[in-house]
């Protein structure tokens, strides 16, 4: 029961602290003259970037130097898996994929 009371008191004190700070924010004329974002700023389309990456990285039919990037392993180290996927961390060599755990995904 005391934990709930302490928790509520903490939430109330945080709420009052943030409200008090927001009421007394000073306006600085030099800062107010600045724009919110540069006029040359262009937001990158991250959905397109991710979609294009997935299309290239997981395309098993891709041809070209160092392609395909994804490799299937029919004898993974984990006994629970029948197949695993390896994804090259660097596309600079045609050697087999290293055993880096970050680039190996189970299927």
Backbone as CSV, one residue per row, in Angstrom:
resi,resn,N_x,N_y,N_z,CA_x,CA_y,CA_z,C_x,C_y,C_z
1,UNK,0.821,-1.190,0.000,0.000,0.000,0.000,0.865,1.255,0.000
2,UNK,1.955,1.233,0.754,2.812,2.413,0.802,3.479,2.667,-0.544
3,UNK,3.714,1.590,-1.317,4.325,1.751,-2.636,3.411,2.552,-3.558
4,UNK,2.100,2.281,-3.493,1.152,3.011,-4.333,1.108,4.486,-3.960
5,UNK,1.144,4.764,-2.669,1.117,6.161,-2.231,2.382,6.876,-2.686
6,UNK,3.522,6.235,-2.539,4.776,6.837,-2.994,4.735,7.043,-4.501
7,UNK,4.214,6.060,-5.235,4.124,6.169,-6.687,3.244,7.325,-7.112
8,UNK,2.107,7.495,-6.455,1.206,8.596,-6.793,1.840,9.939,-6.461
9,UNK,2.518,10.012,-5.343,3.177,11.259,-4.966,4.259,11.615,-5.974
10,UNK,4.977,10.621,-6.462,6.021,10.860,-7.450,5.416,11.382,-8.741
11,UNK,4.325,10.776,-9.192,3.667,11.227,-10.419,3.160,12.650,-10.259
12,UNK,2.565,12.956,-9.118,2.067,14.311,-8.886,3.200,15.322,-8.876
13,UNK,4.319,14.990,-8.232,5.431,15.937,-8.171,6.036,16.159,-9.552
14,UNK,6.112,15.117,-10.375,6.637,15.283,-11.731,5.686,16.140,-12.553
15,UNK,4.383,15.915,-12.416,3.394,16.696,-13.157,3.484,18.165,-12.781
16,UNK,3.563,18.464,-11.496,3.652,19.854,-11.069,4.961,20.495,-11.517
17,UNK,6.040,19.743,-11.513,7.336,20.291,-11.914,7.334,20.655,-13.389
18,UNK,6.789,19.812,-14.246,6.785,20.123,-15.679,5.828,21.261,-15.985
19,UNK,4.712,21.337,-15.272,3.762,22.427,-15.485,4.379,23.750,-15.058
20,UNK,5.076,23.755,-13.948,5.695,24.982,-13.459,6.774,25.472,-14.412
21,UNK,7.548,24.573,-14.978,8.602,24.973,-15.912,8.015,25.558,-17.187
22,UNK,6.933,25.007,-17.666,6.340,25.473,-18.917,5.759,26.874,-18.760
23,UNK,5.294,27.231,-17.587,4.697,28.545,-17.370,5.740,29.651,-17.335
24,UNK,6.959,29.345,-16.984,7.972,30.370,-16.803,9.083,30.293,-17.836
25,UNK,8.786,29.831,-19.034,9.800,29.755,-20.079,10.038,31.160,-20.626
26,UNK,11.297,31.540,-20.696,11.648,32.870,-21.182,11.734,32.884,-22.697
27,UNK,11.314,33.978,-23.281,11.424,34.154,-24.719,12.703,34.931,-25.000
28,UNK,13.545,34.394,-25.874,14.786,35.063,-26.255,14.616,35.607,-27.670
29,UNK,14.683,36.917,-27.867,14.427,37.509,-29.180,15.315,36.944,-30.290
30,UNK,16.578,36.696,-30.012,17.479,36.167,-31.044,17.051,34.761,-31.465
31,UNK,16.595,33.969,-30.525,16.139,32.614,-30.830,14.798,32.653,-31.560
32,UNK,13.933,33.578,-31.184,12.623,33.694,-31.832,12.744,34.052,-33.309
33,UNK,13.843,34.671,-33.712,14.046,35.030,-35.119,14.399,33.824,-35.986
34,UNK,14.893,32.754,-35.368,15.279,31.564,-36.126,14.045,30.807,-36.605
35,UNK,14.151,30.204,-37.776,13.039,29.399,-38.280,13.024,28.046,-37.568
36,UNK,11.884,27.375,-37.622,11.762,26.065,-36.979,12.574,25.006,-37.707
37,UNK,12.724,25.146,-39.017,13.500,24.198,-39.821,14.149,24.971,-40.961
38,UNK,15.344,24.588,-41.375,15.991,25.274,-42.497,15.139,25.160,-43.764
39,UNK,15.179,26.181,-44.599,14.364,26.168,-45.820,14.836,25.098,-46.797
40,UNK,16.085,24.671,-46.698,16.613,23.658,-47.616,16.426,22.239,-47.098
41,UNK,15.839,22.082,-45.922,15.679,20.757,-45.318,14.691,19.921,-46.117
42,UNK,15.076,18.694,-46.407,14.186,17.752,-47.080,14.150,16.467,-46.259
43,UNK,12.974,16.109,-45.803,12.813,14.885,-45.016,13.021,13.681,-45.920
44,UNK,13.855,12.758,-45.490,14.115,11.550,-46.265,12.920,10.605,-46.143
45,UNK,12.559,9.984,-47.228,11.443,9.042,-47.241,11.946,7.701,-46.707
46,UNK,11.855,7.523,-45.385,12.416,6.339,-44.756,11.660,5.069,-45.123
47,UNK,10.380,5.180,-45.444,9.630,4.005,-45.892,10.206,3.488,-47.204
48,UNK,10.510,4.405,-48.127,11.097,4.004,-49.410,12.503,3.435,-49.213
49,UNK,13.276,4.029,-48.313,14.629,3.533,-48.037,14.565,2.096,-47.513
50,UNK,13.683,1.847,-46.554,13.556,0.505,-45.977,13.036,-0.497,-47.000
51,UNK,12.064,-0.080,-47.800,11.516,-0.974,-48.825,12.569,-1.322,-49.861
52,UNK,13.330,-0.332,-50.307,14.390,-0.581,-51.289,15.494,-1.466,-50.713
53,UNK,15.840,-1.254,-49.436,16.851,-2.095,-48.801,16.383,-3.547,-48.746
54,UNK,15.145,-3.751,-48.290,14.617,-5.117,-48.206,14.579,-5.786,-49.573
55,UNK,14.185,-5.026,-50.599,14.105,-5.590,-51.947,15.480,-6.034,-52.435
56,UNK,16.517,-5.284,-52.099,17.866,-5.650,-52.539,18.491,-6.703,-51.632
57,UNK,18.405,-6.517,-50.332,19.103,-7.402,-49.393,18.543,-8.818,-49.381
58,UNK,17.241,-8.977,-49.544,16.630,-10.297,-49.437,16.233,-10.888,-50.785
59,UNK,16.759,-10.340,-51.870,16.486,-10.861,-53.208,17.463,-11.997,-53.501
60,UNK,16.969,-13.226,-53.484,17.836,-14.384,-53.715,18.167,-14.574,-55.190
61,UNK,17.452,-13.888,-56.078,17.700,-14.021,-57.515,18.566,-12.885,-58.056
62,UNK,19.056,-12.009,-57.191,19.864,-10.873,-57.639,21.168,-11.359,-58.255
63,UNK,21.601,-10.674,-59.304,22.868,-11.015,-59.951,23.760,-9.791,-59.966
64,UNK,25.040,-10.011,-59.980,26.003,-8.928,-59.971,27.104,-9.218,-58.980
65,UNK,28.075,-8.317,-58.938,29.196,-8.509,-58.030,28.698,-8.489,-56.586
66,UNK,29.072,-9.476,-55.812,28.737,-9.635,-54.389,27.257,-9.940,-54.154
67,UNK,26.491,-10.239,-55.180,25.069,-10.539,-55.017,24.828,-12.018,-55.267
68,UNK,23.852,-12.599,-54.660,22.896,-12.039,-53.701,23.536,-11.839,-52.326
69,UNK,22.988,-10.905,-51.580,23.519,-10.614,-50.244,23.069,-11.646,-49.212
70,UNK,21.902,-12.214,-49.422,21.355,-13.177,-48.474,21.766,-14.586,-48.890
71,UNK,22.107,-15.396,-47.900,22.504,-16.785,-48.135,21.706,-17.675,-47.195
72,UNK,21.297,-18.830,-47.680,20.584,-19.800,-46.854,21.570,-20.833,-46.335
73,UNK,21.387,-21.223,-45.080,22.236,-22.222,-44.445,21.343,-23.395,-44.040
74,UNK,21.534,-24.538,-44.677,20.702,-25.711,-44.392,21.154,-26.463,-43.144
75,UNK,22.294,-26.098,-42.579,22.761,-26.752,-41.350,23.122,-25.690,-40.313
76,UNK,22.106,-25.025,-39.748,22.378,-23.965,-38.766,22.928,-24.527,-37.465
77,UNK,23.531,-23.661,-36.666,24.118,-24.076,-35.394,23.056,-24.428,-34.360
78,UNK,21.886,-23.809,-34.443,20.824,-24.067,-33.478,20.072,-25.342,-33.845
79,UNK,19.913,-26.281,-32.909,19.204,-27.531,-33.225,17.705,-27.328,-33.446
80,UNK,17.146,-26.193,-33.029,15.717,-25.945,-33.213,15.389,-25.501,-34.639
81,UNK,16.388,-25.114,-35.410,16.154,-24.587,-36.753,16.497,-25.611,-37.817
82,UNK,15.727,-25.586,-38.891,16.048,-26.415,-40.047,16.869,-25.621,-41.054
83,UNK,16.568,-24.341,-41.150,17.263,-23.456,-42.085,17.462,-22.106,-41.415
84,UNK,18.560,-21.453,-41.724,18.760,-20.085,-41.249,19.181,-19.227,-42.431
85,UNK,19.045,-17.927,-42.238,19.413,-16.967,-43.278,20.631,-16.204,-42.793
86,UNK,21.597,-16.002,-43.668,22.747,-15.171,-43.359,22.713,-13.940,-44.241
87,UNK,22.964,-12.794,-43.665,22.977,-11.540,-44.408,24.345,-10.911,-44.227
88,UNK,25.022,-10.655,-45.333,26.377,-10.111,-45.271,26.375,-8.746,-44.593
89,UNK,27.283,-8.555,-43.656,27.414,-7.260,-43.002,28.103,-6.268,-43.927
90,UNK,29.015,-6.747,-44.765,29.714,-5.918,-45.748,29.621,-6.592,-47.103
91,UNK,29.308,-5.833,-48.123,29.224,-6.389,-49.478,30.518,-6.085,-50.218
92,UNK,31.630,-6.589,-49.690,32.927,-6.305,-50.309,33.697,-7.559,-50.661
93,UNK,33.114,-8.706,-50.423,33.807,-9.945,-50.719,32.801,-11.016,-51.113
94,UNK,33.221,-11.928,-51.925,32.327,-13.018,-52.309,32.542,-14.243,-51.429
95,UNK,33.330,-14.102,-50.369,33.577,-15.211,-49.437,32.294,-15.535,-48.681
96,UNK,32.293,-16.654,-48.005,31.105,-17.051,-47.251,30.831,-16.053,-46.136
97,UNK,29.607,-16.046,-45.699,29.186,-15.105,-44.660,29.816,-15.503,-43.334
98,UNK,30.292,-14.511,-42.612,30.899,-14.777,-41.308,29.826,-15.233,-40.324
99,UNK,30.251,-15.688,-39.183,29.327,-16.188,-38.169,28.855,-15.065,-37.241
100,UNK,28.776,-13.857,-37.735,28.322,-12.737,-36.927,26.845,-12.914,-36.583
101,UNK,26.479,-12.963,-35.293,25.082,-13.215,-34.936,24.138,-12.113,-35.396
102,UNK,24.625,-10.892,-35.557,23.742,-9.802,-35.966,23.286,-9.963,-37.408
103,UNK,24.054,-10.685,-38.207,23.689,-10.828,-39.614,23.085,-12.187,-39.934
104,UNK,22.731,-12.955,-38.911,22.119,-14.267,-39.140,20.709,-14.258,-38.564
105,UNK,19.733,-14.523,-39.392,18.345,-14.511,-38.968,17.735,-15.895,-39.141
106,UNK,17.030,-16.412,-38.132,16.371,-17.709,-38.302,15.159,-17.583,-39.213
107,UNK,14.826,-18.663,-39.892,13.633,-18.667,-40.749,12.565,-19.537,-40.149
